Amino acid sequence: MKFLKSLSVLFIILFISISMNAQDIFGTFPSAIKTANTAAIAKNFEKRVDITIDENSDNYSSEQAEMILKNFFGKFSTRDFTIIHKGTSPDGAQYVIGNLKTNIASYRTYIYIKKSNGLNVIQEIRFEKE
């Protein structure tokens, strides 16, 4: 009986920590974009990340992806980001759609999050000029 209670507690803790990881990405992403905190964004990257900025798209290592974002955010003196929609696909992948407004242009932003080794990680980020 003690074993079952311990096992139940372990599953509850595991479920909460996985859920909090997804909420953490959703919760920290807007402020990280507003402040161009690429380190905060990159800590949630998959080992390889697809990044699309306008028509330029490629798959990068997490370190390269962080540099690409740093370059991109460095072009703007002001940034604001609002989440328009977020959800979960039938296969469990999560997504966020938002608007990034800068002093130069506005970008529709898409962030795709999947589960890898029990953690939610950012697999893809797209910035499309509106």
Backbone as JSON, one array per atom type, in Angstrom:
{
  "sequence": "MKFLKSLSVLFIILFISISMNAQDIFGTFPSAIKTANTAAIAKNFEKRVDITIDENSDNYSSEQAEMILKNFFGKFSTRDFTIIHKGTSPDGAQYVIGNLKTNIASYRTYIYIKKSNGLNVIQEIRFEKE",
  "N": [[0.82, -1.18, 0.0], [1.94, 1.26, 0.8], [3.8, 1.54, -1.2], [2.18, 1.98, -3.47], [1.04, 4.46, -2.79], [3.36, 6.04, -2.74], [4.14, 5.78, -5.39], [1.97, 6.99, -6.66], [2.22, 9.63, -5.72], [4.66, 10.27, -6.91], [3.98, 10.21, -9.66], [2.15, 12.33, -9.72], [3.8, 14.51, -9.05], [5.57, 14.41, -11.23], [3.79, 14.93, -13.36], [2.94, 17.54, -12.69], [5.38, 18.93, -12.85], [5.99, 18.66, -15.59], [3.79, 19.96, -16.71], [4.21, 22.53, -15.67], [6.54, 23.22, -17.0], [5.68, 23.66, -19.65], [3.94, 25.82, -19.17], [5.82, 27.58, -18.22], [7.35, 28.19, -20.51], [5.35, 29.45, -22.07], [4.79, 31.53, -20.31], [7.2, 32.98, -19.98], [8.07, 33.64, -22.52], [6.84, 35.96, -23.88], [7.85, 38.24, -22.38], [10.57, 37.77, -22.67], [10.95, 38.15, -25.41], [10.2, 40.86, -25.64], [12.25, 42.1, -24.23], [14.42, 41.28, -25.63], [15.78, 39.05, -24.69], [17.57, 36.68, -25.46], [18.88, 34.52, -24.33], [17.1, 33.56, -22.4], [15.07, 32.64, -24.04], [16.44, 30.74, -25.56], [17.1, 28.8, -23.68], [15.04, 27.06, -23.67], [15.18, 25.74, -26.06], [15.09, 23.05, -28.45], [17.58, 20.61, -29.34], [18.17, 21.08, -32.01], [16.87, 23.68, -33.97], [14.28, 25.04, -35.93], [14.33, 28.01, -37.65], [12.63, 30.72, -39.0], [12.8, 33.7, -40.67], [11.12, 36.1, -42.17], [11.53, 35.34, -45.46], [13.71, 33.74, -45.14], [14.88, 30.68, -44.1], [15.99, 28.07, -41.97], [17.59, 25.24, -40.4], [19.0, 25.14, -37.25], [21.66, 24.63, -34.86], [21.11, 24.76, -31.31], [22.75, 26.72, -30.2], [23.55, 28.23, -32.46], [21.03, 29.1, -33.26], [20.32, 30.78, -31.15], [22.13, 32.88, -31.62], [21.22, 33.76, -34.13], [18.68, 34.76, -33.43], [19.51, 36.79, -31.66], [20.82, 38.5, -33.43], [18.64, 39.2, -35.08], [16.86, 40.49, -33.22], [18.51, 42.59, -32.52], [18.25, 44.48, -34.48], [16.21, 46.21, -33.9], [14.96, 49.0, -32.06], [12.83, 49.2, -30.36], [10.45, 46.94, -28.93], [7.48, 45.04, -28.8], [5.39, 42.47, -27.63], [2.62, 40.43, -28.07], [0.51, 37.76, -27.17], [-1.64, 36.11, -29.3], [-2.99, 33.75, -29.76], [-3.0, 30.48, -28.38], [-2.39, 26.97, -28.16], [-3.02, 23.39, -28.27], [-2.07, 20.73, -30.31], [-3.56, 17.73, -31.76], [-1.6, 15.72, -31.52], [-0.23, 16.42, -29.27], [1.67, 18.41, -29.42], [2.44, 21.82, -28.78], [1.53, 25.24, -29.38], [2.15, 28.72, -30.02], [0.84, 31.72, -31.12], [1.6, 34.95, -32.04], [1.97, 38.59, -31.99], [4.67, 40.51, -32.89], [5.72, 43.66, -32.42], [7.69, 46.19, -33.71], [9.96, 49.02, -33.96], [10.41, 49.18, -36.63], [8.9, 47.29, -38.14], [6.02, 45.07, -38.09], [5.61, 41.74, -36.95], [4.16, 38.62, -37.54], [4.23, 36.02, -35.32], [5.21, 32.7, -34.76], [5.41, 29.98, -32.62], [6.48, 26.77, -32.04], [6.11, 24.05, -29.95], [7.35, 21.06, -28.64], [7.29, 17.85, -27.02], [10.16, 16.49, -25.62], [12.17, 14.04, -24.4], [10.63, 14.1, -22.06], [10.39, 16.8, -21.51], [9.08, 20.02, -22.42], [10.02, 21.59, -25.34], [11.24, 24.21, -27.47], [10.75, 23.87, -30.82], [10.45, 25.17, -33.21], [10.57, 28.48, -34.54], [8.98, 31.18, -36.05], [9.08, 34.24, -37.8], [7.13, 36.37, -39.47], [6.84, 39.01, -41.61], [4.3, 41.4, -41.39]],
  "CA": [[0.0, 0.0, 0.0], [2.84, 2.42, 0.84], [4.4, 1.63, -2.52], [1.2, 2.61, -4.36], [0.96, 5.88, -2.44], [4.6, 6.67, -3.2], [4.08, 5.81, -6.85], [0.98, 8.01, -7.01], [2.83, 10.93, -5.46], [5.69, 10.46, -7.94], [3.3, 10.56, -10.9], [1.58, 13.67, -9.58], [4.92, 15.45, -9.13], [6.04, 14.39, -12.62], [2.78, 15.62, -14.16], [3.0, 18.97, -12.37], [6.63, 19.52, -13.39], [5.86, 18.73, -17.05], [2.83, 21.03, -16.99], [4.84, 23.81, -15.34], [7.52, 23.52, -18.05], [4.94, 24.27, -20.76], [3.48, 27.12, -18.72], [7.0, 28.42, -18.1], [7.67, 28.69, -21.85], [4.31, 30.42, -22.42], [4.86, 32.67, -19.41], [8.42, 33.77, -20.11], [8.36, 34.0, -23.9], [6.54, 37.36, -24.23], [8.79, 39.2, -21.79], [11.89, 37.53, -23.25], [10.98, 38.82, -26.72], [10.16, 42.32, -25.43], [13.55, 42.57, -23.74], [15.45, 40.65, -26.47], [16.53, 38.13, -23.84], [17.71, 35.46, -26.25], [19.3, 33.42, -23.45], [15.88, 33.01, -21.79], [14.37, 31.89, -25.08], [17.28, 29.61, -25.98], [17.16, 27.74, -22.66], [13.95, 26.14, -23.98], [15.35, 25.21, -27.4], [15.46, 21.68, -28.78], [18.99, 20.59, -29.78], [18.15, 21.74, -33.31], [15.69, 24.54, -34.02], [13.96, 25.66, -37.21], [14.03, 29.44, -37.53], [12.26, 31.4, -40.24], [12.65, 35.15, -40.57], [10.62, 36.44, -43.5], [11.69, 34.23, -46.41], [14.93, 32.99, -44.81], [14.56, 29.59, -43.18], [17.02, 27.04, -41.87], [17.63, 24.47, -39.16], [20.23, 25.53, -36.58], [21.92, 24.12, -33.52], [20.53, 25.7, -30.35], [23.68, 27.85, -30.05], [23.42, 29.07, -33.65], [19.7, 29.7, -33.23], [20.37, 31.91, -30.23], [22.83, 33.98, -32.3], [20.33, 34.27, -35.17], [17.69, 35.6, -32.75], [20.19, 37.98, -31.15], [21.01, 39.34, -34.62], [17.32, 39.68, -35.48], [16.37, 41.46, -32.24], [19.42, 43.72, -32.49], [17.89, 45.44, -35.52], [15.09, 47.03, -33.46], [15.17, 49.72, -30.81], [11.69, 48.92, -29.48], [9.74, 45.7, -29.21], [6.35, 44.66, -27.95], [4.91, 41.17, -28.06], [1.38, 39.98, -27.46], [0.04, 36.45, -27.61], [-2.97, 36.16, -29.9], [-3.62, 32.44, -29.62], [-2.14, 29.35, -28.03], [-3.19, 25.76, -28.11], [-2.36, 22.09, -28.33], [-2.52, 19.92, -31.43], [-3.96, 16.38, -31.33], [-0.44, 14.89, -31.18], [0.35, 16.91, -28.03], [2.53, 19.57, -29.65], [1.8, 23.07, -28.39], [1.93, 26.36, -30.23], [1.8, 30.08, -29.65], [0.82, 32.67, -32.23], [1.6, 36.28, -31.46], [2.4, 39.74, -32.78], [5.85, 41.25, -32.47], [5.73, 45.0, -33.0], [8.98, 46.86, -33.53], [10.01, 50.36, -34.52], [10.57, 49.08, -38.08], [7.83, 46.51, -38.76], [5.31, 44.11, -37.24], [5.83, 40.36, -37.39], [3.36, 37.52, -37.0], [5.21, 35.12, -34.72], [4.73, 31.35, -34.48], [6.34, 29.19, -31.81], [6.01, 25.39, -31.93], [6.73, 23.4, -28.79], [7.05, 19.64, -28.58], [7.84, 17.16, -25.87], [11.37, 15.73, -25.91], [12.72, 13.52, -23.13], [9.79, 14.5, -20.94], [10.34, 18.26, -21.35], [8.61, 20.81, -23.55], [11.11, 22.37, -25.93], [10.9, 24.96, -28.68], [11.25, 23.21, -32.02], [10.44, 26.08, -34.36], [10.13, 29.87, -34.38], [8.84, 31.88, -37.34], [8.72, 35.65, -37.79], [6.7, 36.74, -40.81], [6.48, 40.43, -41.66], [2.87, 41.61, -41.72]],
  "C": [[0.87, 1.27, 0.0], [3.47, 2.65, -0.53], [3.47, 2.33, -3.5], [1.05, 4.1, -4.07], [2.18, 6.62, -2.94], [4.6, 6.81, -4.72], [3.1, 6.88, -7.32], [1.54, 9.41, -6.82], [3.88, 11.25, -6.52], [5.05, 10.87, -9.26], [2.71, 11.96, -10.85], [2.68, 14.73, -9.7], [5.44, 15.55, -10.56], [5.08, 15.16, -13.51], [2.83, 17.13, -13.94], [4.25, 19.61, -12.96], [6.58, 19.63, -14.9], [4.9, 19.86, -17.42], [3.44, 22.4, -16.74], [5.86, 24.19, -16.4], [6.83, 24.18, -19.24], [4.47, 25.66, -20.37], [4.64, 28.09, -18.61], [7.37, 29.02, -19.45], [6.65, 29.75, -22.24], [4.43, 31.68, -21.58], [6.06, 33.55, -19.63], [8.67, 34.27, -21.53], [8.03, 35.45, -24.23], [7.53, 38.37, -23.65], [10.2, 39.0, -22.35], [12.02, 38.19, -24.63], [11.02, 40.33, -26.53], [11.52, 42.86, -25.02], [14.73, 42.02, -24.55], [16.36, 39.74, -25.65], [16.64, 36.78, -24.53], [18.16, 34.28, -25.4], [18.09, 32.77, -22.8], [15.08, 32.2, -22.8], [15.14, 30.61, -25.39], [17.33, 28.48, -24.95], [16.06, 26.7, -22.89], [14.07, 25.51, -25.37], [15.59, 23.7, -27.4], [16.93, 21.74, -29.22], [19.16, 21.26, -31.14], [16.81, 22.47, -33.43], [15.52, 25.07, -35.44], [13.63, 27.12, -36.95], [13.76, 29.99, -38.91], [12.1, 32.87, -39.91], [12.36, 35.64, -41.97], [10.76, 35.23, -44.41], [12.91, 33.36, -46.12], [14.63, 31.95, -43.75], [15.68, 28.57, -43.18], [16.88, 26.33, -40.53], [18.99, 24.72, -38.53], [20.41, 24.74, -35.29], [21.35, 25.15, -32.54], [21.43, 26.92, -30.16], [23.59, 28.8, -31.24], [22.09, 29.8, -33.65], [19.65, 30.89, -32.29], [21.06, 33.11, -30.88], [21.96, 34.6, -33.4], [19.27, 35.19, -34.55], [18.32, 36.89, -32.22], [20.42, 38.99, -32.27], [19.69, 40.0, -35.03], [16.82, 40.76, -34.52], [17.24, 42.7, -32.18], [19.09, 44.8, -33.51], [16.84, 46.46, -35.06], [15.39, 47.73, -32.15], [14.01, 49.52, -29.84], [11.0, 47.64, -29.93], [8.56, 45.57, -28.26], [5.82, 43.35, -28.51], [3.64, 40.83, -27.31], [1.0, 38.63, -28.04], [-1.39, 36.61, -28.11], [-3.72, 34.85, -29.64], [-2.57, 31.43, -29.17], [-3.0, 28.12, -27.91], [-2.33, 24.52, -28.18], [-2.94, 21.32, -29.51], [-2.87, 18.51, -30.93], [-2.77, 15.48, -30.94], [0.29, 15.38, -29.93], [1.31, 18.07, -28.2], [1.75, 20.83, -29.29], [2.31, 24.19, -29.29], [1.45, 27.67, -29.63], [1.85, 30.91, -30.92], [0.72, 34.05, -31.61], [1.98, 37.35, -32.45], [3.6, 40.38, -32.13], [5.82, 42.59, -33.18], [7.06, 45.65, -32.68], [8.89, 48.26, -34.11], [10.11, 50.34, -36.05], [9.39, 48.38, -38.74], [7.13, 45.66, -37.68], [5.49, 42.72, -37.83], [4.82, 39.45, -36.73], [4.37, 36.48, -36.55], [4.56, 33.79, -34.37], [5.81, 30.61, -33.7], [5.73, 27.8, -31.65], [6.82, 24.68, -30.85], [6.35, 21.93, -28.82], [7.7, 19.05, -27.35], [9.05, 16.33, -26.33], [12.0, 15.32, -24.59], [11.94, 14.02, -21.92], [9.69, 16.0, -20.71], [9.76, 18.91, -22.6], [9.74, 21.69, -24.05], [10.62, 23.08, -27.18], [11.57, 24.29, -29.86], [11.34, 24.18, -33.2], [9.95, 27.45, -33.95], [10.08, 30.5, -35.76], [8.43, 33.32, -37.09], [8.39, 36.02, -39.23], [6.21, 38.18, -40.79], [5.03, 40.57, -42.11], [2.71, 42.71, -42.73]]
}
